[in-house]
Amino acid sequence: MIGDLDLARTIVAWVFLAAGGFFLVVGAIGINRMPDIFTRLHAASVGDTFGAGLMLVGMMIVAGLSLVTVKLVFLLLFLWFMGPVVTHAIARAALEAGERPKLADGPPAESGNLATGEGRLSRS
Amino acid sequence: MVAAGLAAVLVVLALLVARALRGPTVFDRLVAANSVGTASILLLALYGFFIGRPAFLDIGLLYALLNAVGTFAILKFWRYGSLGGSGEEDEAS
């Protein structure tokens, strides 16, 4: 399926696939090296958004205008919409389970109310 | 070209499994599991291009839905202790 592409499309597809692969690897290394659950969540979103997105665009360039590209567009839209939703769900569940972000200057002040969403800044 | 992408996704899968084994809390493992799902979707799509059969993309599309729903199911089970109904607050730990 790659053999019948002209040189320009091959080069552009190579660039997108390579960039997508780079961001995927960066995201996975970030998940391994980050110190805390919340920073790991952020690294995972880099891999899911940029890595998967650029790789799928590269595949769309290889596929050209066909049904395969339509399915790839659906997959891309689904990943881009559900990524933040899943991130928010995991972050909220971690907060409610008692995990707190590991800050550089000690643990955060517990003066907000997690159930009502009220924070430190809304108190006078 | 597609083979290089496949190799990158396999490296990413190995790194994510390392985090899934290491992660001290269940949420670290859940993040790794969700990302393993996304990487396996990319693996399916790339493999479909590799062997010239685009039908593998349909499997990836379906697994994207299952991955999201599965993550929510694990979170709900962890929070409430059961998957049936969200009103049983007595099961919350």
Backbone of each chain as ProteinMPNN parsed JSONL, in Angstrom:
{"seq_chain_A": "MIGDLDLARTIVAWVFLAAGGFFLVVGAIGINRMPDIFTRLHAASVGDTFGAGLMLVGMMIVAGLSLVTVKLVFLLLFLWFMGPVVTHAIARAALEAGERPKLADGPPAESGNLATGEGRLSRS", "coords_chain_A": {"N_chain_A": [[0.823, -1.203, 0.0], [2.129, 1.117, 0.261], [3.664, 1.433, -1.886], [2.627, 2.723, -4.126], [2.685, 5.445, -3.842], [3.521, 8.876, -4.521], [6.578, 10.803, -4.332], [6.372, 13.132, -2.747], [4.12, 12.784, -1.089], [4.956, 10.554, 0.308], [7.149, 11.55, 1.743], [5.939, 13.507, 3.356], [4.18, 11.909, 4.824], [6.027, 10.271, 6.169], [7.227, 12.24, 7.809], [5.092, 12.946, 9.486], [4.496, 10.466, 10.708], [6.918, 9.936, 11.988], [7.096, 12.124, 13.751], [4.811, 11.658, 15.293], [5.517, 9.187, 16.449], [7.719, 10.037, 17.923], [6.509, 11.756, 19.838], [4.898, 9.9, 21.131], [6.805, 8.21, 22.333], [8.048, 10.077, 23.985], [5.912, 10.708, 25.708], [5.532, 8.195, 26.954], [7.983, 7.807, 28.245], [7.785, 9.946, 29.957], [5.632, 9.138, 31.575], [6.891, 7.144, 32.952], [8.935, 8.462, 34.361], [7.929, 10.598, 35.825], [7.15, 12.157, 39.002], [4.711, 11.801, 40.347], [1.169, 11.082, 40.594], [-0.487, 12.902, 39.285], [1.156, 14.38, 37.559], [1.993, 12.28, 36.009], [-0.374, 11.7, 34.738], [-0.603, 13.917, 33.106], [1.558, 13.527, 31.398], [0.673, 11.233, 30.106], [-1.417, 12.293, 28.644], [-0.094, 13.793, 26.753], [1.045, 11.832, 25.111], [-1.298, 10.599, 24.188], [-2.686, 12.646, 22.856], [-0.928, 14.188, 21.077], [0.873, 12.198, 20.094], [-0.736, 9.976, 19.195], [-2.438, 11.473, 17.554], [-0.772, 12.733, 15.552], [0.342, 10.461, 14.392], [-1.95, 9.237, 13.352], [-2.74, 11.15, 11.484], [-0.596, 10.95, 9.727], [-1.107, 8.371, 8.774], [-3.475, 8.897, 7.493], [-2.591, 10.424, 5.362], [-1.175, 8.535, 3.946], [-3.257, 6.861, 3.215], [-4.896, 8.407, 1.601], [-7.798, 9.844, -0.094], [-10.341, 8.122, 0.994], [-12.476, 5.487, 2.25], [-11.076, 4.539, 4.407], [-9.738, 6.741, 5.389], [-11.895, 8.208, 6.398], [-12.68, 6.59, 8.55], [-10.374, 6.782, 10.044], [-10.474, 9.485, 10.701], [-12.722, 9.482, 12.37], [-11.735, 7.912, 14.463], [-9.673, 9.547, 15.375], [-11.092, 11.853, 16.225], [-12.567, 10.697, 18.268], [-10.551, 9.877, 20.081], [-9.454, 12.381, 20.723], [-11.583, 13.643, 21.965], [-12.306, 11.924, 24.079], [-10.014, 11.652, 25.565], [-9.416, 13.937, 27.359], [-11.696, 13.594, 28.985], [-11.376, 11.095, 30.246], [-8.988, 11.626, 31.554], [-9.815, 13.609, 33.35], [-11.618, 12.114, 34.87], [-9.955, 10.191, 36.11], [-8.233, 11.876, 37.533], [-9.971, 13.157, 39.289], [-10.972, 11.0, 40.716], [-8.604, 10.173, 41.935], [-8.069, 12.384, 43.568], [-10.282, 12.28, 45.276], [-9.785, 9.933, 46.511], [-7.795, 10.564, 48.193], [-5.249, 11.194, 47.314], [-2.683, 13.573, 47.001], [-1.21, 16.322, 45.234], [2.312, 16.281, 44.717], [4.159, 18.743, 45.811], [6.812, 21.169, 45.308], [7.404, 22.702, 47.508], [6.522, 21.436, 49.87], [3.549, 19.801, 51.286], [0.234, 20.585, 49.954], [-1.958, 23.188, 51.184], [-4.714, 22.298, 53.217], [-7.122, 23.689, 53.012], [-9.312, 23.899, 51.435], [-12.585, 22.869, 50.235], [-13.379, 19.841, 49.133], [-15.688, 18.575, 48.315], [-17.673, 20.43, 47.707], [-16.379, 21.901, 45.868], [-15.245, 24.239, 46.561], [-12.532, 26.442, 46.948], [-9.249, 27.457, 48.204], [-9.036, 30.109, 47.511], [-11.554, 31.172, 47.44], [-12.36, 31.784, 49.889], [-12.728, 34.398, 52.239]], "CA_chain_A": [[0.0, 0.0, 0.0], [3.01, 2.279, 0.283], [4.478, 1.511, -3.1], [2.062, 3.519, -5.211], [2.646, 6.859, -3.475], [4.598, 9.684, -5.084], [7.627, 11.116, -3.356], [5.973, 14.19, -1.817], [3.247, 12.222, -0.056], [5.745, 9.657, 1.156], [7.963, 12.332, 2.677], [5.061, 14.136, 4.354], [3.7, 10.845, 5.715], [7.176, 9.929, 7.022], [7.407, 13.28, 8.828], [4.019, 12.848, 10.489], [4.641, 9.232, 11.482], [8.078, 10.067, 12.865], [6.745, 13.048, 14.838], [3.894, 10.949, 16.176], [6.286, 8.219, 17.213], [8.534, 10.761, 18.898], [5.694, 12.196, 20.973], [4.466, 8.71, 21.874], [7.906, 7.765, 23.189], [8.214, 11.105, 25.026], [4.85, 10.511, 26.684], [5.75, 6.973, 27.724], [9.113, 8.063, 29.152], [7.262, 10.834, 30.989], [4.837, 8.364, 32.521], [7.792, 6.375, 33.8], [9.867, 9.238, 35.159], [7.305, 11.661, 36.592], [7.169, 11.755, 40.414], [3.443, 11.916, 41.038], [0.083, 10.597, 39.749], [-1.063, 13.955, 38.45], [2.103, 14.677, 36.477], [1.962, 11.148, 35.086], [-1.593, 11.864, 33.935], [-0.328, 14.913, 32.084], [2.433, 12.913, 30.392], [-0.138, 10.322, 29.303], [-2.23, 13.054, 27.695], [0.779, 14.181, 25.64], [1.119, 10.697, 24.197], [-2.584, 10.323, 23.555], [-3.132, 13.719, 21.973], [0.004, 14.455, 19.986], [1.436, 10.986, 19.506], [-1.748, 9.292, 18.411], [-2.972, 12.366, 16.54], [0.127, 12.889, 14.413], [0.464, 9.178, 13.685], [-3.163, 9.002, 12.571], [-2.702, 12.039, 10.317], [0.329, 10.329, 8.781], [-1.788, 7.258, 8.108], [-4.458, 9.457, 6.562], [-1.886, 10.846, 4.151], [-0.869, 7.323, 3.186], [-4.476, 6.256, 2.693], [-5.545, 9.23, 0.604], [-9.217, 10.102, 0.098], [-11.05, 6.857, 0.875], [-13.233, 5.154, 3.458], [-10.122, 4.344, 5.499], [-9.491, 8.067, 5.981], [-13.074, 8.586, 7.193], [-12.598, 5.862, 9.816], [-9.275, 7.361, 10.825], [-10.962, 10.757, 11.265], [-13.58, 9.147, 13.507], [-10.875, 7.464, 15.56], [-8.97, 10.721, 15.886], [-12.024, 12.684, 16.985], [-12.917, 10.001, 19.508], [-9.423, 9.963, 21.012], [-9.273, 13.749, 21.188], [-12.65, 14.021, 22.871], [-12.376, 11.105, 25.279], [-8.793, 11.782, 26.343], [-9.62, 14.802, 28.525], [-12.733, 13.071, 29.876], [-10.765, 10.035, 31.055], [-8.012, 12.286, 32.434], [-10.535, 14.259, 34.447], [-12.196, 11.091, 35.744], [-8.904, 9.601, 36.935], [-7.727, 12.885, 38.458], [-10.972, 13.384, 40.327], [-10.997, 9.815, 41.575], [-7.392, 10.183, 42.76], [-8.24, 13.398, 44.611], [-11.25, 11.838, 46.27], [-9.217, 8.819, 47.274], [-6.849, 11.077, 49.166], [-3.949, 11.541, 46.746], [-2.466, 15.007, 46.886], [-0.044, 16.558, 44.384], [3.583, 16.407, 45.426], [4.685, 20.041, 45.43], [8.219, 21.352, 45.645], [7.557, 23.343, 48.813], [5.745, 20.806, 50.928], [2.194, 19.419, 50.903], [-0.63, 21.748, 49.784], [-2.809, 23.519, 52.33], [-5.969, 21.559, 53.123], [-8.17, 24.605, 53.46], [-10.451, 23.948, 50.523], [-13.606, 21.847, 50.445], [-13.352, 19.116, 47.865], [-17.013, 18.108, 47.911], [-18.445, 21.496, 47.087], [-15.578, 22.579, 44.864], [-14.787, 25.538, 47.047], [-11.092, 26.383, 47.105], [-8.669, 28.402, 49.172], [-9.146, 31.498, 47.09], [-12.909, 31.69, 47.54], [-12.632, 32.203, 51.26], [-12.24, 35.766, 52.439]], "C_chain_A": [[0.853, 1.247, 0.0], [3.644, 2.472, -1.083], [3.932, 2.436, -4.162], [1.929, 4.981, -4.838], [3.784, 7.598, -4.171], [5.493, 10.186, -3.966], [7.158, 12.128, -2.328], [5.103, 13.627, -0.706], [4.003, 11.275, 0.858], [6.54, 10.438, 2.181], [7.095, 12.947, 3.751], [4.547, 13.085, 5.331], [4.795, 10.382, 6.663], [7.326, 10.933, 8.153], [6.343, 13.146, 9.909], [4.165, 11.594, 11.336], [5.815, 9.326, 12.437], [7.772, 11.002, 14.029], [5.783, 12.387, 15.815], [4.604, 9.921, 17.034], [7.149, 8.876, 18.267], [7.702, 11.182, 20.101], [5.16, 11.024, 21.783], [5.559, 8.262, 22.836], [8.148, 8.774, 24.309], [7.15, 10.941, 26.102], [5.076, 9.285, 27.552], [6.919, 7.134, 28.684], [8.662, 8.977, 30.286], [6.442, 10.091, 32.015], [5.754, 7.588, 33.455], [8.578, 7.244, 34.759], [9.206, 10.308, 36.02], [7.107, 11.222, 38.039], [5.801, 11.486, 41.032], [2.339, 11.473, 40.09], [-0.423, 11.676, 38.812], [-0.138, 14.343, 37.316], [2.169, 13.514, 35.489], [0.74, 11.222, 34.187], [-1.346, 12.857, 32.802], [0.567, 14.346, 30.991], [1.643, 11.953, 29.504], [-0.962, 11.086, 28.27], [-1.392, 13.552, 26.524], [0.849, 13.048, 24.622], [-0.184, 10.462, 23.472], [-2.982, 11.392, 22.56], [-2.197, 13.893, 20.795], [0.484, 13.189, 19.302], [0.428, 10.291, 18.616], [-2.26, 10.179, 17.285], [-2.079, 12.485, 15.325], [0.3, 11.58, 13.652], [-0.768, 8.907, 12.837], [-3.211, 9.915, 11.351], [-1.73, 11.496, 9.271], [-0.308, 9.166, 8.041], [-2.848, 7.754, 7.138], [-3.795, 9.89, 5.266], [-1.53, 9.641, 3.298], [-2.126, 6.786, 2.52], [-5.126, 7.095, 1.608], [-7.021, 9.42, 0.904], [-9.978, 8.801, -0.113], [-11.818, 6.626, 2.164], [-12.305, 4.983, 4.655], [-9.835, 5.674, 6.182], [-10.675, 8.515, 6.827], [-13.025, 7.879, 8.546], [-11.48, 6.398, 10.682], [-9.685, 8.695, 11.435], [-11.855, 10.489, 12.465], [-12.755, 8.736, 14.714], [-10.154, 8.636, 16.199], [-9.883, 11.594, 16.722], [-12.386, 12.021, 18.293], [-11.786, 10.104, 20.518], [-9.269, 11.374, 21.555], [-10.384, 14.209, 22.109], [-12.627, 13.219, 24.162], [-11.113, 11.189, 26.119], [-8.957, 12.692, 27.545], [-10.667, 14.28, 29.493], [-12.144, 12.012, 30.799], [-9.746, 10.627, 32.02], [-8.706, 12.919, 33.621], [-11.094, 13.23, 35.411], [-11.135, 10.505, 36.666], [-8.398, 10.619, 37.943], [-8.705, 13.122, 39.599], [-11.04, 12.196, 41.282], [-9.767, 9.774, 42.472], [-7.503, 11.217, 43.878], [-9.193, 12.918, 45.687], [-10.753, 10.661, 47.055], [-8.14, 9.279, 48.233], [-5.479, 11.397, 48.626], [-3.834, 13.049, 46.667], [-1.244, 15.233, 46.013], [1.208, 16.805, 45.214], [4.222, 17.71, 44.992], [6.122, 20.186, 45.897], [8.386, 21.912, 47.039], [6.607, 22.75, 49.829], [4.336, 20.492, 50.475], [1.284, 20.639, 50.82], [-1.507, 21.963, 51.0], [-4.167, 22.876, 52.149], [-7.153, 22.441, 53.454], [-9.32, 24.698, 52.483], [-11.419, 22.837, 50.844], [-13.783, 21.107, 49.142], [-14.756, 18.777, 47.39], [-17.784, 19.21, 47.203], [-17.643, 22.245, 46.033], [-15.049, 23.921, 45.301], [-13.298, 25.445, 47.33], [-10.598, 27.393, 48.121], [-9.006, 29.82, 48.82], [-10.554, 32.049, 47.259], [-13.281, 32.039, 48.963], [-12.064, 33.598, 51.466], [-11.26, 35.792, 53.596]], "O_chain_A": [[0.34, 2.339, -0.242], [4.112, 3.566, -1.401], [4.684, 2.896, -5.021], [1.14, 5.699, -5.452], [4.861, 7.044, -4.388], [5.187, 10.006, -2.787], [7.502, 12.011, -1.152], [5.303, 13.937, 0.468], [3.719, 11.204, 2.054], [6.609, 10.052, 3.349], [7.454, 12.923, 4.928], [4.482, 13.337, 6.534], [4.527, 10.126, 7.837], [7.524, 10.555, 9.308], [6.644, 13.221, 11.1], [3.979, 11.645, 12.552], [5.731, 8.854, 13.571], [8.14, 10.714, 15.168], [5.925, 12.539, 17.029], [4.317, 9.8, 18.225], [7.303, 8.352, 19.371], [8.117, 10.997, 21.245], [4.987, 11.14, 22.996], [5.292, 7.968, 24.001], [8.421, 8.39, 25.446], [7.459, 11.026, 27.291], [4.838, 9.329, 28.759], [6.86, 6.653, 29.816], [9.089, 8.819, 31.429], [6.54, 10.378, 33.209], [5.427, 7.396, 34.626], [8.866, 6.811, 35.874], [9.874, 10.882, 36.88], [6.913, 10.033, 38.293], [5.736, 10.981, 42.153], [2.548, 11.486, 38.876], [-0.754, 11.392, 37.661], [-0.606, 14.613, 36.209], [2.373, 13.716, 34.292], [0.802, 10.854, 33.014], [-1.817, 12.665, 31.681], [0.376, 14.633, 29.809], [1.898, 11.858, 28.304], [-1.185, 10.6, 27.161], [-1.91, 13.717, 25.42], [0.727, 13.275, 23.419], [-0.191, 10.16, 22.279], [-3.559, 11.08, 21.519], [-2.612, 13.762, 19.644], [0.503, 13.11, 18.074], [0.686, 10.042, 17.439], [-2.493, 9.696, 16.177], [-2.547, 12.359, 14.194], [0.395, 11.576, 12.425], [-0.651, 8.401, 11.721], [-3.675, 9.498, 10.289], [-1.999, 11.569, 8.072], [-0.09, 8.984, 6.843], [-3.1, 7.137, 6.104], [-4.373, 9.74, 4.19], [-1.577, 9.709, 2.07], [-2.072, 6.309, 1.386], [-5.843, 6.552, 0.767], [-7.459, 9.187, 2.031], [-10.237, 8.408, -1.25], [-11.812, 7.468, 3.061], [-12.7, 5.25, 5.791], [-9.702, 5.735, 7.405], [-10.483, 9.14, 7.87], [-13.297, 8.495, 9.576], [-11.608, 6.465, 11.905], [-9.292, 9.008, 12.559], [-11.761, 11.19, 13.472], [-13.03, 9.149, 15.841], [-10.038, 8.71, 17.422], [-9.502, 12.031, 17.807], [-12.504, 12.69, 19.319], [-12.03, 10.388, 21.691], [-8.981, 11.545, 22.74], [-10.162, 15.076, 22.953], [-12.897, 13.764, 25.232], [-11.143, 10.825, 27.294], [-8.666, 12.269, 28.663], [-10.55, 14.495, 30.699], [-12.388, 12.035, 32.006], [-9.645, 10.19, 33.166], [-8.255, 12.789, 34.759], [-11.057, 13.429, 36.626], [-11.373, 10.337, 37.862], [-8.154, 10.268, 39.098], [-8.297, 13.269, 40.751], [-11.151, 12.364, 42.497], [-9.862, 9.389, 43.637], [-7.082, 10.96, 45.006], [-8.946, 13.121, 46.876], [-11.238, 10.401, 48.156], [-7.619, 8.477, 49.009], [-4.611, 11.832, 49.383], [-4.793, 13.728, 46.301], [-0.32, 14.42, 46.038], [1.168, 17.446, 46.263], [4.78, 17.778, 43.897], [6.594, 19.441, 46.756], [9.39, 21.642, 47.698], [5.955, 23.483, 50.573], [3.953, 20.881, 49.371], [1.512, 21.626, 51.52], [-1.77, 21.03, 51.759], [-4.722, 22.899, 51.05], [-8.095, 21.994, 54.109], [-10.227, 25.506, 52.683], [-11.109, 21.952, 51.641], [-14.275, 21.665, 48.16], [-14.995, 18.699, 46.185], [-18.47, 18.956, 46.213], [-18.175, 23.137, 45.373], [-14.469, 24.659, 44.504], [-12.845, 24.454, 47.904], [-11.369, 28.077, 48.794], [-9.238, 30.651, 49.698], [-10.745, 33.264, 47.226], [-14.379, 32.53, 49.225], [-11.016, 33.928, 50.911], [-10.73, 36.851, 53.932]]}, "seq_chain_B": "MVAAGLAAVLVVLALLVARALRGPTVFDRLVAANSVGTASILLLALYGFFIGRPAFLDIGLLYALLNAVGTFAILKFWRYGSLGGSGEEDEAS", "coords_chain_B": {"N_chain_B": [[8.584, 2.365, 6.51], [6.042, 2.24, 7.801], [6.776, 0.121, 9.322], [8.729, 1.233, 10.978], [7.118, 2.882, 12.545], [5.61, 0.885, 13.802], [7.611, -0.342, 15.341], [8.219, 1.752, 17.088], [5.792, 1.96, 18.501], [5.776, -0.503, 19.793], [7.958, -0.237, 21.519], [6.945, 1.793, 23.13], [4.807, 0.426, 24.3], [6.192, -1.421, 25.903], [7.419, 0.337, 27.729], [5.149, 1.398, 28.985], [4.035, -0.843, 30.198], [5.986, -1.252, 32.073], [5.525, 0.912, 33.805], [2.973, 0.185, 34.649], [3.534, -2.044, 36.161], [5.141, -0.97, 38.14], [3.87, 1.206, 39.429], [2.919, 2.846, 42.372], [0.288, 3.399, 43.291], [-3.181, 2.557, 42.571], [-4.12, 4.219, 40.653], [-1.987, 5.034, 39.122], [-1.475, 2.66, 37.771], [-3.828, 2.499, 36.392], [-3.709, 4.686, 34.661], [-1.563, 3.853, 33.11], [-2.719, 1.559, 31.981], [-4.812, 2.612, 30.454], [-3.346, 4.098, 28.608], [-1.956, 2.001, 27.435], [-4.067, 0.851, 26.098], [-4.639, 2.857, 24.168], [-2.204, 2.841, 22.747], [-2.293, 0.267, 21.736], [-4.416, 0.487, 20.002], [-3.256, 2.127, 18.076], [-1.291, 0.375, 17.26], [-2.831, -1.637, 16.052], [-3.947, -0.168, 13.918], [-1.656, 0.617, 12.461], [-0.632, -1.899, 11.857], [-2.601, -2.835, 10.196], [-2.147, -1.194, 7.96], [0.346, -2.138, 7.379], [0.129, -4.806, 6.475], [-1.593, -4.444, 4.455], [-4.351, -4.742, 4.756], [-7.124, -3.029, 5.4], [-9.091, -3.605, 7.288], [-8.41, -3.962, 9.915], [-8.571, -1.569, 11.148], [-11.193, -1.171, 11.93], [-11.425, -2.812, 14.141], [-9.743, -1.454, 15.858], [-11.146, 0.947, 16.154], [-13.428, 0.071, 17.514], [-12.23, -0.87, 19.819], [-11.335, 1.478, 20.941], [-13.654, 2.615, 21.993], [-14.272, 0.609, 23.894], [-12.074, 0.808, 25.563], [-12.296, 3.336, 26.807], [-14.742, 3.024, 28.187], [-14.085, 0.872, 29.809], [-12.112, 1.977, 31.474], [-13.676, 3.797, 32.939], [-15.328, 1.941, 34.186], [-13.57, 0.557, 35.879], [-12.833, 2.653, 37.562], [-15.289, 3.227, 38.754], [-15.831, 0.843, 40.049], [-13.746, 0.816, 41.864], [-14.401, 2.995, 43.437], [-16.985, 2.575, 44.464], [-17.192, -0.069, 45.104], [-18.841, -1.819, 43.784], [-20.44, -2.588, 40.639], [-23.04, -2.017, 40.17], [-25.252, 0.473, 40.067], [-25.016, 3.741, 41.478], [-25.687, 4.569, 43.956], [-25.116, 3.394, 46.368], [-23.779, 4.357, 49.029], [-22.751, 3.256, 51.26], [-20.856, 1.448, 50.658], [-18.599, 2.781, 50.054], [-15.154, 3.275, 50.464]], "CA_chain_B": [[7.977, 3.534, 7.165], [5.066, 1.76, 8.778], [7.508, -0.76, 10.231], [9.348, 2.073, 12.007], [6.049, 3.246, 13.467], [5.282, -0.293, 14.608], [8.67, -0.525, 16.335], [8.052, 2.789, 18.119], [4.645, 1.627, 19.36], [6.153, -1.63, 20.646], [8.797, 0.316, 22.594], [6.037, 2.512, 24.029], [4.062, -0.567, 25.073], [7.075, -1.956, 26.941], [7.575, 1.361, 28.769], [3.905, 1.543, 29.733], [3.887, -2.017, 31.067], [6.889, -1.016, 33.2], [4.826, 1.756, 34.77], [1.841, -0.557, 35.211], [4.06, -2.941, 37.178], [5.809, -0.24, 39.209], [3.111, 2.293, 40.024], [2.527, 2.511, 43.744], [-1.151, 3.435, 43.531], [-3.973, 1.937, 41.516], [-4.376, 5.194, 39.597], [-0.856, 4.955, 38.195], [-1.668, 1.497, 36.907], [-4.962, 2.771, 35.5], [-3.205, 5.564, 33.599], [-0.768, 3.025, 32.202], [-3.611, 0.664, 31.247], [-5.506, 3.401, 29.449], [-2.4, 4.414, 27.532], [-1.707, 0.758, 26.701], [-5.18, 0.714, 25.166], [-4.45, 3.759, 23.025], [-1.075, 2.37, 21.952], [-2.675, -0.937, 20.998], [-5.227, 0.942, 18.872], [-2.316, 2.558, 17.032], [-0.634, -0.829, 16.748], [-3.762, -2.272, 15.129], [-4.085, 0.622, 12.695], [-0.408, 0.522, 11.701], [-0.484, -3.246, 11.321], [-3.48, -2.924, 9.039], [-1.44, -0.621, 6.819], [1.544, -2.916, 7.087], [-0.163, -5.995, 5.678], [-2.45, -4.094, 3.338], [-5.757, -5.032, 5.0], [-7.61, -1.939, 6.257], [-10.16, -4.008, 8.202], [-7.942, -3.897, 11.299], [-8.937, -0.269, 11.689], [-12.49, -1.288, 12.592], [-11.179, -3.37, 15.467], [-9.185, -0.374, 16.673], [-12.214, 1.891, 16.445], [-14.266, -0.514, 18.548], [-11.486, -0.962, 21.075], [-11.269, 2.811, 21.553], [-14.842, 2.732, 22.842], [-14.167, -0.301, 25.028], [-11.025, 1.293, 26.459], [-12.845, 4.421, 27.622], [-15.757, 2.489, 29.095], [-13.4, 0.033, 30.789], [-11.484, 2.842, 32.481], [-14.725, 4.281, 33.838], [-15.831, 0.823, 34.984], [-12.614, 0.296, 36.954], [-12.937, 3.744, 38.531], [-16.53, 3.088, 39.494], [-15.696, -0.302, 40.941], [-12.83, 1.197, 42.947], [-15.02, 3.981, 44.311], [-18.213, 2.138, 45.112], [-17.124, -1.474, 45.488], [-19.683, -2.658, 42.929], [-20.723, -1.924, 39.386], [-24.464, -1.845, 40.007], [-25.848, 1.635, 40.684], [-24.063, 4.612, 42.155], [-26.297, 5.15, 45.151], [-24.76, 2.69, 47.607], [-22.665, 5.076, 49.631], [-22.2, 2.522, 52.4], [-19.746, 0.622, 50.208], [-17.429, 3.606, 49.749], [-14.107, 3.069, 51.475]], "C_chain_B": [[6.966, 3.091, 8.208], [5.75, 0.833, 9.765], [8.206, 0.033, 11.323], [8.314, 2.523, 13.021], [5.655, 2.095, 14.372], [6.332, -0.521, 15.683], [8.54, 0.499, 17.458], [6.909, 2.441, 19.057], [4.982, 0.447, 20.26], [7.043, -1.176, 21.8], [7.921, 1.029, 23.626], [5.251, 1.532, 24.887], [4.92, -1.141, 26.189], [7.237, -0.948, 28.078], [6.315, 1.488, 29.622], [3.672, 0.352, 30.648], [4.817, -1.879, 32.272], [6.225, -0.135, 34.249], [3.656, 1.009, 35.415], [2.317, -1.52, 36.293], [4.599, -2.173, 38.378], [4.865, 0.558, 40.069], [2.601, 2.021, 41.422], [1.027, 2.532, 43.99], [-1.88, 2.791, 42.344], [-4.184, 2.907, 40.357], [-3.221, 5.269, 38.622], [-1.046, 3.797, 37.235], [-2.809, 1.737, 35.94], [-4.549, 3.695, 34.362], [-2.413, 4.762, 32.59], [-1.662, 2.112, 31.37], [-4.362, 1.413, 30.163], [-4.586, 3.747, 28.288], [-2.001, 3.175, 26.758], [-2.827, 0.521, 25.699], [-5.026, 1.599, 23.945], [-3.306, 3.294, 22.135], [-1.443, 1.121, 21.166], [-3.617, -0.589, 19.849], [-4.324, 1.379, 17.724], [-1.598, 1.371, 16.421], [-1.527, -1.536, 15.735], [-3.845, -1.504, 13.815], [-2.829, 0.515, 11.824], [-0.236, -0.868, 11.092], [-1.408, -3.465, 10.135], [-2.853, -2.329, 7.792], [-0.272, -1.495, 6.4], [1.236, -4.11, 6.188], [-1.179, -5.713, 4.589], [-3.914, -4.448, 3.514], [-6.331, -3.959, 5.918], [-8.684, -2.348, 7.24], [-9.726, -3.958, 9.658], [-8.325, -2.583, 11.955], [-10.28, -0.315, 12.403], [-12.337, -1.846, 13.985], [-10.635, -2.285, 16.392], [-10.247, 0.628, 17.077], [-13.106, 1.365, 17.567], [-13.527, -0.556, 19.873], [-11.297, 0.395, 21.729], [-12.464, 3.027, 22.473], [-14.726, 1.864, 24.088], [-13.147, 0.187, 26.046], [-11.559, 2.377, 27.38], [-13.838, 3.885, 28.64], [-15.104, 1.618, 30.168], [-12.711, 0.841, 31.858], [-12.522, 3.368, 33.462], [-15.255, 3.166, 34.727], [-14.895, 0.527, 36.148], [-12.693, 1.394, 38.002], [-14.191, 3.608, 39.367], [-16.448, 1.929, 40.474], [-14.799, 0.041, 42.121], [-13.519, 2.118, 43.936], [-16.157, 3.377, 45.11], [-18.186, 0.675, 45.511], [-18.004, -2.374, 44.665], [-19.978, -1.88, 41.67], [-22.199, -1.617, 39.212], [-24.971, -0.641, 40.742], [-24.85, 2.445, 41.477], [-24.604, 5.139, 43.46], [-25.869, 4.506, 46.448], [-23.557, 3.347, 48.223], [-22.05, 4.292, 50.779], [-21.039, 1.651, 51.992], [-18.485, 1.427, 49.982], [-16.402, 3.464, 50.858], [-13.452, 4.384, 51.817]], "O_chain_B": [[7.026, 3.516, 9.362], [5.349, 0.764, 10.927], [8.278, -0.417, 12.466], [8.587, 2.546, 14.221], [5.397, 2.288, 15.56], [5.991, -0.856, 16.817], [8.722, 0.172, 18.631], [7.03, 2.604, 20.271], [4.513, 0.401, 21.397], [6.908, -1.663, 22.923], [8.124, 0.89, 24.833], [5.047, 1.777, 26.076], [4.435, -1.33, 27.305], [7.199, -1.321, 29.25], [6.399, 1.664, 30.837], [3.165, 0.516, 31.758], [4.484, -2.331, 33.368], [6.343, -0.397, 35.446], [3.384, 1.189, 36.603], [1.585, -1.786, 37.246], [4.53, -2.659, 39.507], [5.015, 0.6, 41.29], [1.9, 1.03, 41.628], [0.532, 1.763, 44.814], [-1.302, 2.523, 41.291], [-4.4, 2.487, 39.22], [-3.421, 5.534, 37.436], [-0.809, 3.927, 36.034], [-2.786, 1.253, 34.809], [-4.986, 3.513, 33.225], [-2.552, 4.946, 31.381], [-1.401, 1.905, 30.185], [-4.529, 0.896, 29.058], [-4.991, 3.698, 27.127], [-1.73, 3.257, 25.56], [-2.584, 0.051, 24.587], [-5.252, 1.158, 22.818], [-3.413, 3.343, 20.91], [-0.961, 0.929, 20.05], [-3.629, -1.281, 18.831], [-4.573, 1.058, 16.562], [-1.325, 1.348, 15.221], [-1.056, -1.983, 14.689], [-3.819, -2.096, 12.735], [-2.921, 0.344, 10.608], [0.24, -1.01, 9.966], [-1.067, -4.178, 9.191], [-2.996, -2.872, 6.697], [0.06, -1.583, 5.218], [1.983, -4.398, 5.253], [-1.591, -6.626, 3.873], [-4.661, -4.46, 2.536], [-6.049, -3.976, 7.116], [-9.162, -1.492, 7.985], [-10.572, -3.915, 10.551], [-8.396, -2.493, 13.181], [-10.492, 0.414, 13.372], [-13.025, -1.419, 14.912], [-11.014, -2.205, 17.56], [-10.253, 1.108, 18.21], [-13.495, 2.115, 18.462], [-14.114, -0.31, 20.927], [-11.116, 0.471, 22.944], [-12.325, 3.548, 23.58], [-15.034, 2.304, 25.196], [-13.328, 0.005, 27.25], [-11.314, 2.352, 28.586], [-13.786, 4.245, 29.816], [-15.537, 1.633, 31.32], [-12.714, 0.455, 33.027], [-12.288, 3.388, 34.67], [-15.596, 3.404, 35.886], [-15.345, 0.277, 37.266], [-12.629, 1.114, 39.199], [-14.158, 3.852, 40.573], [-16.939, 2.024, 41.599], [-15.055, -0.388, 43.246], [-13.262, 2.043, 45.137], [-16.283, 3.638, 46.306], [-19.094, 0.222, 46.207], [-17.935, -3.594, 44.818], [-19.796, -0.663, 41.623], [-22.585, -1.015, 38.21], [-25.119, -0.707, 41.962], [-23.935, 1.888, 42.084], [-24.035, 6.073, 44.026], [-26.208, 5.0, 47.523], [-22.425, 2.938, 47.966], [-20.951, 4.615, 51.229], [-20.304, 1.156, 52.847], [-17.418, 0.861, 49.745], [-16.735, 3.524, 52.042], [-12.545, 4.424, 52.648]]}, "name": "protein", "num_of_chains": 2, "seq": "MIGDLDLARTIVAWVFLAAGGFFLVVGAIGINRMPDIFTRLHAASVGDTFGAGLMLVGMMIVAGLSLVTVKLVFLLLFLWFMGPVVTHAIARAALEAGERPKLADGPPAESGNLATGEGRLSRSMVAAGLAAVLVVLALLVARALRGPTVFDRLVAANSVGTASILLLALYGFFIGRPAFLDIGLLYALLNAVGTFAILKFWRYGSLGGSGEEDEAS"}
